[in-house]
Amino acid sequence: MPEVTIHIGGRGFDVSCQEGEEPFLQSAAKLLDDEAQVLSDQIGRMPESRMLLMAGLMLADKAAAHEDRMKLAEAKLVEAETELKRLRNQPRPEPERIEVAVVPPSVTDTLAEMAARAEALAAVIEERTA
């Protein structure tokens, strides 16, 4: 079982861990050391046990906040998945039917005849005014 020396709050600690877990131990020790450094900067020198307790509590507080945010995100995810499932399972809407008016040929013929008469009248008026 490997033994690793970790440094927290400027102090060294020899810790044993399982084979291959050394990087994880160093990473966890760094997190604890960062919190201990904040305490040391704010309060100054304090007994080792108190420093470790306070740093551990600060990390636990951060972990609890992350856990709360994770639970909220998971609840939102479940809600979104439920809504997605509901939308996928609802029947497809009927295609919208659009009716286009069809102009009967007789109307078109009548309009063409009226246009021709209007043009003839315009020509007559032009001849008389000229």
SVG drawing of the C-alpha trace seen along z (x, -y; Angstrom):
<svg xmlns="http://www.w3.org/2000/svg" viewBox="-70 -68 75 70">
<polyline fill="none" stroke="black" stroke-width="0.4" points="0.0,0.0 1.7,-3.2 2.3,-6.1 1.9,-9.6 2.9,-12.9 0.3,-15.5 0.6,-19.2 -2.3,-21.0 -2.0,-24.4 1.8,-24.3 2.0,-21.1 3.0,-17.7 1.0,-14.5 1.9,-10.9 -1.2,-9.1 -1.6,-5.6 -3.9,-4.8 -4.7,-2.0 -2.4,-1.4 -3.3,-3.8 -5.3,-6.2 -2.3,-8.5 -3.5,-11.2 -7.0,-11.2 -5.5,-11.6 -3.3,-14.5 -6.3,-16.2 -8.4,-15.9 -5.5,-17.1 -5.2,-20.2 -8.9,-21.0 -8.4,-20.8 -5.2,-22.8 -6.9,-25.5 -9.5,-25.9 -6.9,-25.8 -5.0,-28.5 -8.1,-30.7 -8.5,-30.2 -4.8,-30.8 -5.0,-34.1 -8.1,-35.3 -7.4,-34.0 -3.6,-33.4 -2.0,-30.5 -4.3,-28.0 -4.0,-24.5 -3.8,-21.8 -6.9,-20.0 -9.0,-23.2 -7.6,-24.2 -8.4,-20.7 -11.9,-20.8 -12.7,-24.3 -11.3,-23.5 -13.3,-20.2 -16.5,-22.1 -15.9,-24.7 -15.5,-21.9 -18.6,-20.1 -20.6,-23.3 -19.4,-23.7 -20.3,-20.1 -23.7,-20.5 -24.4,-23.6 -23.2,-21.6 -25.5,-18.7 -28.5,-21.1 -27.8,-22.6 -27.4,-19.1 -30.8,-17.9 -32.5,-21.0 -30.9,-20.4 -32.0,-16.7 -35.6,-17.8 -35.6,-20.1 -34.2,-17.4 -37.0,-15.0 -39.6,-17.7 -38.1,-18.4 -38.0,-14.7 -41.6,-14.3 -42.7,-17.2 -40.7,-15.8 -42.3,-12.4 -45.8,-14.0 -45.1,-16.0 -43.8,-12.9 -46.8,-10.8 -49.6,-13.3 -51.4,-12.8 -50.0,-14.7 -52.1,-17.7 -54.4,-17.5 -52.9,-19.2 -54.4,-22.6 -56.8,-22.7 -56.7,-25.8 -59.4,-26.4 -58.6,-28.5 -61.4,-30.2 -61.8,-29.1 -62.9,-31.8 -65.4,-30.4 -64.5,-31.0 -67.6,-33.0 -66.4,-35.6 -63.1,-35.8 -64.8,-36.2 -67.1,-38.9 -64.2,-40.8 -62.3,-40.6 -65.3,-41.8 -65.7,-44.8 -62.0,-45.6 -62.4,-45.6 -65.4,-47.9 -63.6,-50.3 -60.6,-50.4 -63.0,-51.1 -64.7,-54.0 -61.3,-55.4 -60.3,-55.3 -63.5,-57.1 -62.9,-59.8 -59.4,-60.3 -60.6,-60.7 -63.2,-63.3 -60.8,-65.3 -58.1,-65.2"/>
</svg>
